Amino acid sequence: MTKIVYEVRHNEFEIDVMGHAGYAAAGNDIVCAAISILVQTLLQHLGKVAVDLAYKVDNGSAHIWAQG
């Protein structure tokens, strides 16, 4: 199961995405693929609008922090 936790504070945004969806075997899971593309799209957008951005993306997890 994928767990997504986010927090919005005054001018900060933080999100953690952890785990695999388990819809299908690794490499064929369309739910994981959808989550991955949404995380990548979010990173692209934040790269254009955030004052400060830090992130770490690994296989099955992502941590994103943005300010401003």
C-alpha positions as CSV (number, residue, x, y, z in Angstrom):
1,M,0.0,0.0,0.0
2,T,1.2,3.5,-0.8
3,K,1.1,6.0,2.1
4,I,1.1,9.7,1.3
5,V,1.5,12.2,4.1
6,Y,1.6,16.0,3.6
7,E,1.8,19.1,5.7
8,V,1.3,22.7,4.8
9,R,2.6,25.4,7.1
10,H,2.5,29.1,6.5
11,N,4.8,29.2,3.4
12,E,6.2,25.7,3.5
13,F,5.0,22.4,1.9
14,E,6.2,19.0,2.8
15,I,5.2,15.6,1.4
16,D,6.3,12.0,1.9
17,V,5.3,9.2,-0.5
18,M,6.2,5.7,0.7
19,G,5.6,2.2,-0.5
20,H,4.2,0.4,-3.5
21,A,0.5,0.2,-4.4
22,G,0.5,-3.5,-4.8
23,Y,-2.0,-3.4,-7.6
24,A,0.2,-5.6,-9.8
25,A,3.7,-7.0,-9.9
26,A,6.7,-4.6,-9.8
27,G,7.2,-3.1,-13.2
28,N,3.6,-3.6,-14.2
29,D,1.8,-1.6,-11.5
30,I,-0.2,1.1,-13.2
31,V,-1.2,2.7,-9.8
32,C,2.5,3.1,-8.9
33,A,3.2,4.5,-12.4
34,A,0.4,7.1,-11.9
35,I,1.7,8.1,-8.5
36,S,5.3,8.4,-9.8
37,I,4.2,10.7,-12.7
38,L,2.2,12.8,-10.3
39,V,5.3,13.2,-8.0
40,Q,7.5,14.0,-10.9
41,T,5.0,16.6,-12.2
42,L,4.8,18.1,-8.7
43,L,8.6,18.4,-8.6
44,Q,8.6,20.1,-12.0
45,H,6.0,22.6,-10.9
46,L,7.7,23.3,-7.6
47,G,11.0,23.8,-9.3
48,K,9.4,26.7,-11.2
49,V,7.4,28.4,-8.4
50,A,9.2,27.6,-5.1
51,V,11.8,29.9,-3.5
52,D,13.6,26.9,-2.0
53,L,13.2,23.2,-2.9
54,A,14.7,20.1,-1.4
55,Y,13.8,16.5,-2.4
56,K,15.0,12.9,-2.4
57,V,13.3,10.4,-4.7
58,D,14.2,6.7,-4.4
59,N,12.6,3.5,-5.6
60,G,9.3,3.4,-3.8
61,S,9.6,6.6,-1.8
62,A,9.9,10.4,-2.2
63,H,10.4,13.3,0.2
64,I,9.7,16.8,-1.0
65,W,10.1,20.0,0.9
66,A,9.3,23.4,-0.6
67,Q,9.2,27.0,0.7
68,G,7.7,30.1,-0.7
